[in-house]
Every structure is written in C-alpha cells, then in structure tokens.
Amino acid sequence: MMNNLNRLVRCLLLYVVFACIPALTTAQPLSYVMDMVYNNPGEKPFDVKYNDPEFLKSQGYTATTPPLHINCLITYDNLKKNIVPKGSEARKWIETHADEADKKLDACKKAGIEVYPFTDFLVLPKPLWDKYGDSLRLKSPNSNMEEVRGGEARIKPDINRPMTQKILRAQIAGIFDRFPQLDGIMLRFGETYLHDTPFHGGASPVRTIQDHILFINILREEICVKRNKKLFYRTWDFGYNFHNNADFYLAVTNAIEPHPNLFFSIKYPQNDFLRMSNFNPALGKGKHQQIVEAQSAMEAYGKGAHPYYTAGSVINGFPETKYQIDLWPAKRLDKELPTDSYRGIRDLLPTGLLKGVWTWSSGGGWQGPYLKSTVWKDLNSYVISHWGQNTSRTEEELCYEYARSIGIEGFNADIFRKIALISVEAVRKGQCSDYTANSLWWARDNFFSASYNNNIVKSIVNEDLINRVMAEKAEAVAMWLQIEALSKQFDIDDKQLEEALRVSCTYGRIKYQLTEQMWYLMIQNELKKQGKDFDKAGIQSSINRYDALWAEWRELTKSPWCATLYKDTQFLDERNGSIGELVDEMRKF
C-alpha cells in the first residue's frame, strides 16, 4: 500500500514538473536586453541617464549600443602607414575621440554592460577616398560614369570591388585591435549621416540580395569566426527590400550559414516606427537568431512630450494590426488577419528565433520636441526591457511596476494606466485615418507639413470621406480631453512629477485639438481648389480656434515641465508646404 502511495506521489510530482515546463521555458530571459541613446545628427548629445552603464545595469539591461562612430576612430595604419598623416587635423580628431571612446567602453566593462556600437562600415577618412576612391567607388553598370544616388556617388563604395573588400577587412581589424573591449558590432546600413564626423565620408555599400550575402559573409568571417565577437546585422533600408520583405530577407539569410555570434536586428513594424503598419513579416522567419528594435519616443508621435504608450502594443500587437494593412499607401483594410498571424513580439517566442529586444530610449528623427520630463518614454523603455528579462510577465503588471518605481501607487496608478492605454488610439486617430491612405510623416519631430497630405486630402474629398474623417478627429480630441481630465485627478506625493504628468497631458490635448483644426482646414482648402462648396464662415472660425490653441500652447511653456513646442513650419523648419503657410493663405479667403 505504501509503495503504491509513493508511486502515486512521484507520478503527481512528475506531472507537475512536466506541466510547468512550458511556463518555465517562456519565463526565461532573452539573451540580449539592449538600449541605445541615439543623438540628433549634428546636435549636442543627449544628457540622459541611459548613457550611464550603472543605470543600465540597475534596470537589468545586458548591453548598450552607443553611436560612438567607432568606425571613424581608427587610423588605418594597418592598411598603409601614416595614410592619415600624423599631426593632421583628421588624425588629431580620430585620436582624441578614440580616447574618449576608451573611457566610455571602460565604464561599461566596469558595470558589466556589453557594448555593441552602432557602426557604419566603409565610412572612411577622406585621405583614403583621395588615394583609393577610384578603386572602391560604385560605378554605373551601363557606363564608366559614377552612379549618382542622392549626390553621394563620390563616396559610395561598392562591396563587389576587391579594394572595397580589402579596406573593409582592414577596418574590422583596426576596430577590434584598437578597441579590444568591444563585445561586437551593431551594423548600420541604409542611412548614413556624416554630421558629426567632419573628416570622413562614405555611404551604404550594399543594395542587392547578392551584395548583402557577400557583405554578411565577410563580416561573419572577420567578426564572428576569426575574432569570436558578436555581429548584429540590421536589416533597415528603404522600399520593399531587406527590412520588410520576407522573401528578400529569406533570399539573403538562407544563403548565410548560421553562427552563434550572428544575429539579425529588425524593427517590429513593416515600416519605420510608424502606425498603420503590419507586424514585420521578416520576424520569426528563417534560421537565424533575431533581435527586435523598439523606439521609446517615436519622432512621428511627440517624442515623449505627451503620453504615448507603445510598449504594450509592441509586445501584444497594435489595435489596427487586427486587420490587414496595405504597406504603401498605409491603409487599414476590412479583412482580418488569420488567427495564427504574428502581431506582437510575444507571438515570436514559440519560434525560438527571438533572442533579444533593443530599446531606443532616446532619439530617432531630428530636432525637437526637447523634453523636461521623460516619464512617458521611460515607461516604454521599462516595459519592453523588463519583459525581455522575463517573457512570462504581462505588460499590465510591468506598467504598474514602473508606476510604483516612480512613486505612483494605488488609485493614482490606475489613473496612470488609463492614460497610457487611451493614448494608444488617441494618437493614431488624431494623426492617421482608418478610412483613407496615410502620409505617416506629416507631423514628425516638431513640425507640421500640409503638403505631405495633399494627395490624402484630395482622396478624402473625392471619395466623400469628410464626415467620417472629421468624426475620427473629434473622437481623438474626446480621448485627449479624457486624458487631461484624468491627469487632473492625480494626487501624488511628488508634486513635481504630478505637475509634469498634468502638463504633458494638456500638451497632448492642445496638440490634437490643433491637428483637428488642421485637418478641417486642409479639407476646406481642397474643396475650394476643386471649385466645390466650402464653408467660408467655418474656415474663419477654425482659424480663430487654431490661433487660440497656439496661444494656449505657448502659455503652457511657462511650466518648467513643458517640453518645447512644435512649429507651424514643415520638416526641418521649411516654410514652403507647411501648415503655417497654408493657414496664412486661407486667412485671405
């Protein structure tokens, strides 16, 4: 009898253990929980706590991806002695910045934080271009003339040329010989910015599937195999190519032999960090390890100046991704996705390919808004990074945990979470539309562009969508009024934090009341252009409301916690095509 009882107990224990295995498996941390502070090109670097490796360690991050321009901090003496002449301004710049990088790398090593710097391979010192340029530049396949791509032909390398490959190998050797502290490299291609590297030039060396295969194999050999360092190859590019086309992605990666040190880094949307985008179809595919990039302060949606909670949707799926979405133009379709489709990064866990998450805690985009309080972007960074540390946790418990970490508890925490959740659709419905195509960059950084929406507004008028679109904008404003009303109910011990939260919510309410007026005015202007009936009195009333909202917004900046404001100019402060230009023209109607 006792033996039978013992056998029964053992069987029950084994059942419990095996029943728990799936939960234990999903609870395992991802191998890489990384962060990057990406500074605005050409501007003073951000002074934020995420630059401190001790802070990163305290938050459970395992690695950082700093934009050190590490590829620009070597002399290439291993290629040709003194090719960057000793005593030259270029050499002094390289050596000074290399010494500064040493200090940052040493601080990371001391804190136990791995370093994978954001790296532009084949951005080279100008003396190398002067000497070897004719042997490494991209040439037009149809003539002896250089292929011009955005005015960069003079400094655009071709990975297929022997000299380019030789210099690439010398560059890799130079980087790891000069900076042995490095754990590996986070490669960037597709966008190259030279604002902060005055003695260097270069651009992306790859375009085609075969280019990528060749490039990756050289990097894999030199970094992963020879040096036993990690390589994170970012798939980011423009158009329907490596980043967001699963066929292109698989055509490249299936031709590459997997290696434990090789990873592919992919943004979670089938686009840039934008709404009205499908979940990236390259994720969860193929045979290589992947990490997912998530931006904490999206430049198209306020950069953290007002509430915008993205982390929960990154994990579980954004609301609009319940439906299929056209990539170009960005438009939600009525057809629902198959139930087995991926919508968030949690869905990738069963594939076994997801090895890490990478938050962009600061940066992306250009210029402002500049923040006085970082609560909303910190919330996104916290939830993503802590989920990566234990993927069995829910975004809800992590959201509440972040609130407690900054002294918001109980009823106040409920208010905080309500604001966060409402902001998800309050932002999208204010700037984008379910009913038409979308120009997703029209309100990026701290600018508003009317001309970006010209074709969108024309289709709204031609397809008789005015009432639905304007109802959508009114719905967004109603959400922001609720957000602001909720913020006025906070009673937090930290009164500075309380004010910062209230001001951020009012900031968002004013911004989206303004965007409602912008949509109305853009539509009325289109009606007039087409010779259709337009509401002259309504236009004047809307302009008066528009002016009053700008005045209220400027008044809000008297608070020390108010982020810098948007401008009525378009991207990079251009007057032509801006909302300000349009409104001034409409004042004459």
FIDRENNU-453708 format. One record per residue (C-alpha): residue number from 1; x, y, z. Coordinates in Angstrom, 3 decimals. Layout:
BEGIN
NODE   resi          u          v          w
NODE    NUM          X          Y          Z
...
// end
This chain:
BEGIN
NODE   resi          u          v          w
NODE      1      0.000      0.000      0.000
NODE      2      2.785      2.410      0.980
NODE      3      4.696      1.573     -2.219
NODE      4      1.634      2.291     -4.315
NODE      5      1.153      5.618     -2.478
NODE      6      4.797      6.561     -3.053
NODE      7      4.476      5.747     -6.741
NODE      8      1.336      7.889     -6.933
NODE      9      3.092     10.833     -5.245
NODE     10      6.078     10.515     -7.587
NODE     11      3.779     10.443    -10.609
NODE     12      1.946     13.528     -9.384
NODE     13      5.247     15.358     -8.841
NODE     14      6.461     14.410    -12.315
NODE     15      3.173     15.597    -13.781
NODE     16      3.517     18.958    -12.036
NODE     17      7.128     19.349    -13.186
NODE     18      6.377     18.498    -16.817
NODE     19      3.210     20.573    -16.826
NODE     20      5.266     23.572    -15.727
NODE     21      7.968     23.186    -18.382
NODE     22      6.257     25.461    -20.971
NODE     23      5.790     28.187    -18.359
NODE     24      9.361     27.814    -17.189
NODE     25     10.563     27.998    -20.775
NODE     26      8.678     31.193    -21.586
NODE     27      9.836     32.720    -18.317
NODE     28     13.468     32.507    -19.368
NODE     29     15.116     35.854    -20.064
NODE     30     16.068     36.812    -23.573
NODE     31     19.826     36.708    -24.062
NODE     32     20.111     40.352    -25.080
NODE     33     18.306     43.291    -23.498
NODE     34     19.922     46.296    -25.135
NODE     35     19.488     50.059    -25.219
NODE     36     20.647     52.923    -27.407
NODE     37     20.675     56.676    -26.935
NODE     38     20.671     57.989    -30.499
NODE     39     21.590     61.675    -30.629
NODE     40     20.108     64.084    -33.142
NODE     41     22.633     64.303    -36.007
NODE     42     24.757     67.417    -35.705
NODE     43     23.407     68.410    -32.287
NODE     44     24.754     68.277    -28.767
NODE     45     24.454     64.705    -27.418
NODE     46     21.542     63.975    -25.101
NODE     47     22.349     64.134    -21.397
NODE     48     20.218     61.244    -20.130
NODE     49     20.546     58.536    -17.509
NODE     50     20.663     55.808    -20.171
NODE     51     24.196     56.973    -21.001
NODE     52     25.237     55.707    -17.560
NODE     53     26.130     51.999    -17.678
NODE     54     25.499     51.685    -13.931
NODE     55     21.914     52.829    -14.512
NODE     56     21.512     50.341    -17.363
NODE     57     22.800     47.571    -15.108
NODE     58     20.365     48.558    -12.356
NODE     59     17.493     48.236    -14.839
NODE     60     18.507     44.777    -15.994
NODE     61     19.932     45.735    -19.370
NODE     62     22.711     43.480    -20.578
NODE     63     24.134     45.686    -23.324
NODE     64     24.302     49.127    -24.868
NODE     65     24.540     50.189    -28.497
NODE     66     26.155     53.618    -28.353
NODE     67     26.632     55.728    -31.516
NODE     68     30.373     56.204    -30.894
NODE     69     31.252     56.399    -34.624
NODE     70     33.680     53.608    -33.777
NODE     71     34.443     53.042    -37.458
NODE     72     35.820     56.595    -37.621
NODE     73     38.169     56.241    -34.643
NODE     74     40.988     54.252    -36.285
NODE     75     43.978     55.451    -38.321
NODE     76     44.288     52.674    -40.951
NODE     77     47.998     52.353    -40.306
NODE     78     47.384     48.623    -40.768
NODE     79     46.419     49.360    -44.378
NODE     80     49.108     51.933    -45.180
NODE     81     51.360     53.542    -42.607
NODE     82     50.549     57.184    -41.937
NODE     83     47.826     57.338    -44.598
NODE     84     46.051     59.715    -42.230
NODE     85     49.118     61.907    -41.622
NODE     86     50.360     62.282    -38.074
NODE     87     49.791     65.819    -36.850
NODE     88     46.937     66.432    -39.302
NODE     89     43.604     67.727    -38.062
NODE     90     41.963     64.477    -39.147
NODE     91     44.464     62.383    -37.163
NODE     92     44.042     64.580    -34.077
NODE     93     40.263     64.251    -34.318
NODE     94     40.498     60.459    -34.616
NODE     95     42.883     60.047    -31.687
NODE     96     41.004     62.450    -29.396
NODE     97     37.651     60.799    -29.998
NODE     98     39.184     57.334    -29.688
NODE     99     40.492     58.245    -26.238
NODE    100     37.021     59.463    -25.250
NODE    101     35.517     56.218    -26.506
NODE    102     38.000     54.250    -24.376
NODE    103     36.651     55.923    -21.248
NODE    104     33.062     55.083    -22.144
NODE    105     33.943     51.499    -23.003
NODE    106     35.901     51.058    -19.778
NODE    107     32.918     52.361    -17.776
NODE    108     30.672     49.805    -19.470
NODE    109     33.128     46.980    -18.748
NODE    110     33.298     48.042    -15.101
NODE    111     29.498     47.956    -14.849
NODE    112     29.254     44.584    -16.599
NODE    113     27.428     46.006    -19.618
NODE    114     28.316     44.606    -23.046
NODE    115     28.979     47.099    -25.843
NODE    116     27.871     46.783    -29.475
NODE    117     28.428     50.215    -31.028
NODE    118     26.213     51.468    -33.831
NODE    119     28.613     51.234    -36.785
NODE    120     28.709     52.486    -40.382
NODE    121     31.161     50.217    -42.162
NODE    122     33.058     51.791    -45.061
NODE    123     32.640     55.324    -43.797
NODE    124     36.317     56.177    -44.217
NODE    125     38.777     59.036    -43.644
NODE    126     38.931     61.406    -46.591
NODE    127     42.624     60.635    -47.295
NODE    128     41.560     57.032    -48.075
NODE    129     38.986     58.289    -50.539
NODE    130     41.620     60.508    -52.119
NODE    131     44.016     57.582    -52.579
NODE    132     41.728     54.605    -53.211
NODE    133     38.422     56.164    -54.261
NODE    134     38.663     55.140    -57.910
NODE    135     39.152     51.530    -56.830
NODE    136     36.220     51.278    -54.419
NODE    137     33.501     53.627    -55.641
NODE    138     30.253     52.355    -57.070
NODE    139     30.248     52.571    -60.859
NODE    140     27.249     52.656    -63.123
NODE    141     26.677     49.217    -64.677
NODE    142     25.969     50.872    -68.055
NODE    143     28.906     53.255    -68.415
NODE    144     32.133     54.450    -66.900
NODE    145     30.275     57.255    -65.132
NODE    146     29.707     57.071    -61.408
NODE    147     26.192     56.157    -60.387
NODE    148     24.616     59.130    -58.650
NODE    149     22.403     58.287    -55.678
NODE    150     21.361     61.330    -53.718
NODE    151     24.584     63.159    -54.584
NODE    152     26.671     60.505    -52.801
NODE    153     28.368     58.896    -55.808
NODE    154     31.777     60.308    -54.905
NODE    155     31.742     58.495    -51.556
NODE    156     29.564     55.444    -52.256
NODE    157     31.552     52.193    -52.055
NODE    158     30.787     49.025    -53.964
NODE    159     31.191     45.854    -51.890
NODE    160     31.863     43.831    -55.051
NODE    161     35.171     45.556    -55.757
NODE    162     38.369     43.912    -54.413
NODE    163     39.743     47.143    -52.925
NODE    164     36.473     47.736    -51.050
NODE    165     36.704     44.266    -49.525
NODE    166     40.368     44.778    -48.625
NODE    167     39.603     48.069    -46.877
NODE    168     36.602     46.525    -45.103
NODE    169     38.789     43.773    -43.649
NODE    170     41.379     46.361    -42.620
NODE    171     38.645     48.423    -40.993
NODE    172     37.349     45.470    -38.965
NODE    173     40.884     44.563    -37.852
NODE    174     41.597     48.182    -36.957
NODE    175     38.442     48.495    -34.868
NODE    176     38.995     45.374    -32.780
NODE    177     42.750     45.926    -32.423
NODE    178     42.207     49.493    -31.225
NODE    179     39.185     48.671    -29.032
NODE    180     39.610     45.156    -27.615
NODE    181     36.947     45.992    -25.004
NODE    182     34.231     45.650    -27.653
NODE    183     31.918     42.653    -27.448
NODE    184     30.880     43.039    -31.056
NODE    185     29.270     45.380    -33.541
NODE    186     25.773     46.604    -34.366
NODE    187     25.969     47.300    -38.091
NODE    188     24.000     50.111    -39.689
NODE    189     23.414     50.439    -43.415
NODE    190     20.715     52.219    -45.388
NODE    191     21.106     55.616    -43.738
NODE    192     24.491     57.268    -43.320
NODE    193     24.870     60.595    -41.515
NODE    194     28.175     62.456    -41.535
NODE    195     27.139     65.488    -39.462
NODE    196     29.393     64.560    -36.539
NODE    197     32.335     63.084    -38.490
NODE    198     33.914     66.033    -40.332
NODE    199     36.950     64.140    -41.645
NODE    200     35.127     61.105    -43.040
NODE    201     32.932     60.164    -45.962
NODE    202     31.000     57.143    -47.122
NODE    203     27.611     55.582    -47.700
NODE    204     25.919     52.200    -47.744
NODE    205     27.926     49.657    -49.783
NODE    206     25.021     47.265    -50.399
NODE    207     21.838     47.311    -52.450
NODE    208     21.027     43.895    -53.911
NODE    209     20.486     40.441    -52.427
NODE    210     23.897     39.336    -53.670
NODE    211     25.527     42.452    -52.188
NODE    212     24.120     41.576    -48.774
NODE    213     25.209     37.959    -48.992
NODE    214     28.762     38.969    -49.863
NODE    215     28.874     41.706    -47.220
NODE    216     27.487     39.498    -44.443
NODE    217     29.832     36.641    -45.242
NODE    218     32.873     38.919    -44.978
NODE    219     31.627     40.346    -41.679
NODE    220     30.718     36.889    -40.384
NODE    221     34.192     35.570    -41.174
NODE    222     36.088     38.529    -39.728
NODE    223     33.924     39.235    -36.657
NODE    224     32.107     36.037    -35.660
NODE    225     34.608     33.373    -36.697
NODE    226     38.083     34.908    -36.548
NODE    227     37.535     37.117    -33.504
NODE    228     34.677     35.332    -31.685
NODE    229     32.769     38.612    -31.426
NODE    230     29.061     39.253    -31.944
NODE    231     27.629     40.739    -35.135
NODE    232     24.147     42.255    -35.146
NODE    233     23.237     42.913    -38.779
NODE    234     20.421     45.454    -39.036
NODE    235     18.043     44.897    -41.920
NODE    236     16.918     48.523    -42.046
NODE    237     16.593     50.026    -45.523
NODE    238     14.043     51.862    -47.656
NODE    239     11.432     50.469    -50.012
NODE    240     10.151     46.904    -50.162
NODE    241     13.513     45.246    -49.591
NODE    242     15.548     43.566    -46.851
NODE    243     13.820     45.121    -43.873
NODE    244     10.176     44.419    -44.579
NODE    245     10.012     41.888    -47.407
NODE    246     10.127     38.327    -46.072
NODE    247     11.094     36.943    -49.490
NODE    248     14.059     39.325    -49.762
NODE    249     15.028     38.608    -46.147
NODE    250     14.963     34.849    -46.687
NODE    251     16.787     35.074    -50.016
NODE    252     19.655     36.764    -48.166
NODE    253     19.686     34.920    -44.864
NODE    254     19.087     31.422    -46.248
NODE    255     22.342     31.829    -48.157
NODE    256     24.253     32.541    -44.923
NODE    257     25.400     29.750    -42.630
NODE    258     24.119     30.355    -39.082
NODE    259     26.652     31.132    -36.377
NODE    260     26.101     31.539    -32.627
NODE    261     27.633     35.033    -32.861
NODE    262     25.449     36.202    -35.770
NODE    263     22.092     37.946    -35.247
NODE    264     19.716     39.947    -37.414
NODE    265     18.231     43.089    -35.887
NODE    266     14.790     44.052    -37.174
NODE    267     12.281     46.802    -36.339
NODE    268      8.931     45.332    -35.319
NODE    269      6.768     47.207    -37.923
NODE    270      6.748     46.543    -41.647
NODE    271      7.838     50.150    -41.958
NODE    272      9.697     52.649    -39.838
NODE    273      8.487     53.156    -36.249
NODE    274      5.057     54.181    -37.559
NODE    275      1.416     53.294    -37.058
NODE    276     -0.783     51.866    -39.806
NODE    277      1.929     49.258    -40.361
NODE    278      1.740     45.475    -40.298
NODE    279      3.893     43.481    -37.926
NODE    280      7.154     42.895    -39.775
NODE    281      6.753     39.680    -41.833
NODE    282     10.518     39.017    -41.710
NODE    283     10.293     38.380    -37.971
NODE    284     10.017     34.763    -36.887
NODE    285     11.186     33.574    -40.305
NODE    286     14.293     31.722    -41.457
NODE    287     17.033     30.004    -39.495
NODE    288     18.943     32.869    -37.877
NODE    289     18.745     34.442    -34.442
NODE    290     16.852     37.734    -34.312
NODE    291     16.525     40.722    -32.015
NODE    292     13.714     43.268    -32.231
NODE    293     14.126     47.044    -32.173
NODE    294     11.562     49.256    -30.404
NODE    295     11.658     53.042    -30.209
NODE    296     10.579     54.553    -26.897
NODE    297      9.967     58.127    -28.072
NODE    298      8.701     57.973    -31.649
NODE    299      9.573     61.056    -33.664
NODE    300      6.287     60.930    -35.579
NODE    301      4.215     60.994    -32.388
NODE    302      5.597     63.541    -29.958
NODE    303      8.917     62.030    -28.837
NODE    304      7.591     61.667    -25.288
NODE    305      6.340     65.247    -24.941
NODE    306      2.859     63.833    -24.280
NODE    307      1.506     60.402    -23.314
NODE    308      2.004     57.733    -25.944
NODE    309      2.227     54.184    -24.642
NODE    310      3.676     51.855    -27.270
NODE    311      5.344     49.102    -25.258
NODE    312      2.201     47.100    -24.558
NODE    313      1.309     47.093    -28.248
NODE    314      4.854     46.171    -29.280
NODE    315      4.518     43.091    -27.083
NODE    316      0.913     42.164    -27.887
NODE    317      0.084     43.956    -31.153
NODE    318     -1.245     47.405    -32.067
NODE    319     -5.044     47.642    -32.401
NODE    320     -5.039     48.279    -36.157
NODE    321     -2.941     45.156    -36.822
NODE    322     -6.027     43.067    -36.135
NODE    323     -6.699     43.844    -39.783
NODE    324     -4.580     43.576    -42.883
NODE    325     -2.864     46.827    -43.853
NODE    326     -1.579     47.978    -47.208
NODE    327      2.057     48.957    -46.778
NODE    328      2.039     51.673    -49.464
NODE    329     -0.189     53.554    -49.129
NODE    330     -0.654     52.887    -45.432
NODE    331     -4.294     51.951    -45.067
NODE    332     -6.236     49.544    -42.890
NODE    333     -8.321     47.000    -44.767
NODE    334    -11.553     45.416    -43.566
NODE    335    -10.167     41.897    -43.884
NODE    336     -8.970     40.425    -40.583
NODE    337     -5.637     38.655    -40.256
NODE    338     -5.545     34.873    -39.920
NODE    339     -5.636     33.937    -36.259
NODE    340     -2.173     32.391    -36.411
NODE    341     -0.514     35.590    -37.700
NODE    342      2.106     37.385    -35.621
NODE    343      1.034     40.760    -34.241
NODE    344      3.461     41.361    -31.381
NODE    345      6.854     40.157    -30.248
NODE    346      5.298     37.797    -27.685
NODE    347      3.987     35.792    -30.641
NODE    348      7.582     35.105    -31.717
NODE    349      8.527     33.161    -28.602
NODE    350      7.471     29.716    -29.880
NODE    351      9.702     30.121    -32.965
NODE    352     12.829     30.055    -30.800
NODE    353     14.371     32.752    -33.030
NODE    354     13.803     35.726    -30.723
NODE    355     16.980     36.289    -28.722
NODE    356     16.692     39.883    -27.628
NODE    357     14.999     43.261    -27.520
NODE    358     16.625     46.587    -28.218
NODE    359     15.080     49.812    -26.925
NODE    360     15.862     53.195    -28.389
NODE    361     15.356     55.004    -25.084
NODE    362     16.190     58.381    -26.668
NODE    363     16.483     59.612    -30.200
NODE    364     15.334     58.952    -33.702
NODE    365     14.418     61.788    -36.002
NODE    366     15.606     65.371    -35.968
NODE    367     15.408     68.427    -33.728
NODE    368     12.582     68.662    -31.127
NODE    369     10.477     68.422    -29.120
NODE    370     13.042     68.531    -26.312
NODE    371     11.808     67.079    -23.034
NODE    372     11.803     68.339    -19.453
NODE    373     10.248     65.115    -18.160
NODE    374     10.993     61.658    -19.554
NODE    375      8.169     59.715    -17.860
NODE    376      6.398     58.529    -20.995
NODE    377      9.437     57.357    -22.899
NODE    378     10.822     55.797    -19.706
NODE    379      7.581     53.837    -19.366
NODE    380      8.053     52.347    -22.835
NODE    381     11.713     51.508    -22.194
NODE    382     10.905     49.943    -18.821
NODE    383      8.096     47.683    -20.042
NODE    384      9.976     46.395    -23.107
NODE    385     13.274     45.829    -21.287
NODE    386     11.734     44.165    -18.248
NODE    387      9.559     41.959    -20.419
NODE    388     12.766     40.874    -22.161
NODE    389     14.148     39.892    -18.762
NODE    390     11.129     37.650    -18.073
NODE    391      8.868     36.982    -21.016
NODE    392      6.194     35.304    -18.895
NODE    393      5.248     38.667    -17.389
NODE    394      2.377     40.743    -18.771
NODE    395      2.666     44.310    -19.951
NODE    396     -0.042     45.253    -17.439
NODE    397      1.958     44.146    -14.410
NODE    398      5.067     45.807    -15.839
NODE    399      3.174     49.052    -16.433
NODE    400      2.028     49.083    -12.806
NODE    401      5.525     48.126    -11.658
NODE    402      7.015     51.103    -13.498
NODE    403      4.404     53.385    -11.920
NODE    404      5.367     52.133     -8.449
NODE    405      9.057     52.657     -9.242
NODE    406      8.430     56.402     -9.631
NODE    407      6.131     56.674     -6.615
NODE    408      2.717     56.262     -8.284
NODE    409      0.623     53.686     -6.436
NODE    410     -2.930     52.592     -5.768
NODE    411     -5.651     54.775     -7.287
NODE    412     -3.039     57.060     -8.860
NODE    413     -1.518     54.071    -10.614
NODE    414     -4.944     53.207    -12.035
NODE    415     -5.193     56.739    -13.433
NODE    416     -1.690     56.473    -14.881
NODE    417     -2.522     53.212    -16.634
NODE    418     -5.815     54.540    -18.022
NODE    419     -3.978     57.491    -19.534
NODE    420     -1.368     55.201    -21.039
NODE    421     -3.952     52.884    -22.594
NODE    422     -6.142     55.664    -24.008
NODE    423     -3.108     57.341    -25.577
NODE    424     -2.541     54.379    -27.923
NODE    425     -5.547     55.244    -30.096
NODE    426     -5.788     58.918    -29.156
NODE    427     -2.519     59.474    -31.006
NODE    428     -3.314     57.301    -34.025
NODE    429     -6.808     58.650    -34.630
NODE    430     -5.571     62.219    -34.301
NODE    431     -2.834     61.884    -36.913
NODE    432     -3.798     58.909    -39.080
NODE    433     -7.033     57.567    -40.501
NODE    434     -8.733     54.217    -40.868
NODE    435    -10.683     55.474    -43.869
NODE    436     -8.030     56.612    -46.307
NODE    437     -4.383     56.211    -47.162
NODE    438     -1.939     57.949    -44.832
NODE    439      1.128     60.115    -45.239
NODE    440      2.623     58.988    -41.951
NODE    441      5.374     61.618    -41.659
NODE    442      3.206     64.727    -41.961
NODE    443      3.558     65.603    -38.238
NODE    444      7.069     64.384    -37.499
NODE    445      9.555     65.746    -34.949
NODE    446      8.358     69.259    -34.025
NODE    447      6.918     70.131    -37.434
NODE    448      3.587     70.075    -39.273
NODE    449      3.512     69.680    -43.058
NODE    450      0.385     70.391    -45.077
NODE    451      1.911     69.439    -48.430
NODE    452      2.629     65.868    -47.264
NODE    453     -1.148     65.415    -47.065
NODE    454     -2.077     66.917    -50.450
NODE    455     -2.977     63.608    -52.098
NODE    456     -4.563     62.268    -48.919
NODE    457     -6.872     65.257    -48.575
NODE    458     -7.765     65.084    -52.266
NODE    459     -8.857     61.466    -51.819
NODE    460    -10.894     62.347    -48.719
NODE    461    -12.828     64.900    -50.759
NODE    462    -13.150     62.789    -53.902
NODE    463    -14.272     59.675    -52.036
NODE    464    -16.808     61.528    -49.858
NODE    465    -14.994     60.666    -46.629
NODE    466    -15.084     64.096    -44.997
NODE    467    -17.674     63.331    -42.346
NODE    468    -16.070     60.063    -41.288
NODE    469    -12.563     61.516    -41.139
NODE    470    -13.651     64.563    -39.154
NODE    471    -15.658     62.339    -36.784
NODE    472    -12.466     60.356    -36.261
NODE    473    -10.576     63.555    -35.353
NODE    474    -13.359     64.553    -32.966
NODE    475    -13.094     61.118    -31.361
NODE    476     -9.363     61.655    -30.891
NODE    477     -9.974     65.031    -29.241
NODE    478    -12.544     63.429    -26.921
NODE    479     -9.897     60.915    -25.865
NODE    480     -7.415     63.697    -25.167
NODE    481     -9.984     65.600    -23.125
NODE    482    -10.484     62.422    -21.082
NODE    483     -6.719     62.046    -20.687
NODE    484     -6.430     65.631    -19.472
NODE    485     -9.369     65.181    -17.087
NODE    486     -7.773     62.033    -15.664
NODE    487     -4.473     63.863    -15.146
NODE    488     -6.234     66.479    -13.018
NODE    489     -7.270     63.721    -10.606
NODE    490     -3.711     62.758     -9.655
NODE    491     -2.757     63.201     -6.019
NODE    492      0.886     62.123     -5.941
NODE    493      3.329     62.804     -3.119
NODE    494      5.904     64.035     -5.623
NODE    495      4.260     67.280     -6.713
NODE    496      6.831     67.974     -9.403
NODE    497      6.063     64.634    -11.006
NODE    498      2.356     65.366    -10.664
NODE    499      2.773     68.675    -12.495
NODE    500      4.931     67.072    -15.173
NODE    501      2.227     64.483    -15.857
NODE    502     -0.557     67.061    -15.964
NODE    503      1.380     69.373    -18.257
NODE    504      2.218     66.512    -20.632
NODE    505     -1.450     65.561    -20.873
NODE    506     -2.516     69.148    -21.555
NODE    507      0.300     69.373    -24.129
NODE    508     -1.175     66.381    -25.936
NODE    509     -4.731     67.702    -25.715
NODE    510     -3.720     71.035    -27.287
NODE    511     -1.662     69.320    -29.989
NODE    512     -4.517     67.085    -31.062
NODE    513     -7.120     69.841    -30.889
NODE    514     -4.782     71.693    -33.240
NODE    515     -4.487     68.713    -35.572
NODE    516     -8.286     68.518    -35.709
NODE    517     -8.348     72.120    -36.962
NODE    518     -5.522     71.360    -39.393
NODE    519     -7.474     68.504    -40.951
NODE    520    -10.572     70.677    -41.235
NODE    521     -8.633     73.489    -42.906
NODE    522     -6.749     71.177    -45.275
NODE    523    -10.057     69.648    -46.382
NODE    524    -11.770     73.026    -46.818
NODE    525     -8.825     74.264    -48.866
NODE    526     -9.126     71.237    -51.136
NODE    527    -12.848     71.862    -51.594
NODE    528    -12.079     75.415    -52.700
NODE    529     -9.298     74.215    -55.055
NODE    530    -11.766     71.827    -56.722
NODE    531    -14.388     74.550    -57.100
NODE    532    -16.754     72.809    -54.688
NODE    533    -18.812     74.340    -51.904
NODE    534    -16.694     75.270    -48.909
NODE    535    -17.593     76.863    -45.595
NODE    536    -16.093     80.355    -45.543
NODE    537    -17.513     81.132    -42.095
NODE    538    -16.384     77.766    -40.807
NODE    539    -12.866     78.443    -42.087
NODE    540    -12.682     81.737    -40.233
NODE    541    -13.988     80.105    -37.057
NODE    542    -11.442     77.287    -37.394
NODE    543     -8.578     79.748    -37.930
NODE    544     -9.637     81.653    -34.817
NODE    545     -9.649     78.376    -32.890
NODE    546     -6.274     77.463    -34.401
NODE    547     -4.747     80.782    -33.274
NODE    548     -6.224     80.444    -29.771
NODE    549     -4.796     76.944    -29.370
NODE    550     -1.299     78.101    -30.384
NODE    551     -1.583     80.896    -27.817
NODE    552     -2.678     78.386    -25.144
NODE    553      0.226     76.109    -26.094
NODE    554      2.726     78.947    -25.738
NODE    555      1.227     79.783    -22.353
NODE    556      1.806     76.181    -21.244
NODE    557      5.567     76.614    -21.685
NODE    558      5.591     78.768    -18.543
NODE    559      5.661     75.470    -16.669
NODE    560      9.221     74.233    -16.146
NODE    561      7.977     70.741    -17.068
NODE    562      6.620     71.597    -20.502
NODE    563      8.504     70.180    -23.477
NODE    564      9.488     72.556    -26.245
NODE    565      6.670     73.200    -28.691
NODE    566      6.081     72.213    -32.252
NODE    567      6.389     74.810    -35.022
NODE    568      3.967     75.664    -37.807
NODE    569      6.741     75.002    -40.323
NODE    570      7.259     71.689    -42.090
NODE    571     10.124     69.186    -41.753
NODE    572     13.483     70.780    -40.931
NODE    573     11.835     74.194    -40.477
NODE    574     10.820     74.813    -44.086
NODE    575      8.071     77.372    -44.620
NODE    576      7.141     76.124    -48.080
NODE    577      4.486     73.429    -47.799
NODE    578      3.955     73.956    -44.066
NODE    579      0.689     74.175    -42.187
NODE    580      1.588     77.755    -41.258
NODE    581      1.892     78.727    -44.916
NODE    582     -1.449     77.093    -45.718
NODE    583     -3.282     78.789    -42.854
NODE    584     -1.863     82.189    -43.774
NODE    585     -3.130     81.715    -47.339
NODE    586     -6.544     80.714    -46.026
NODE    587     -6.784     83.852    -43.892
NODE    588     -7.372     85.668    -47.199
NODE    589    -10.412     83.563    -48.216
// end
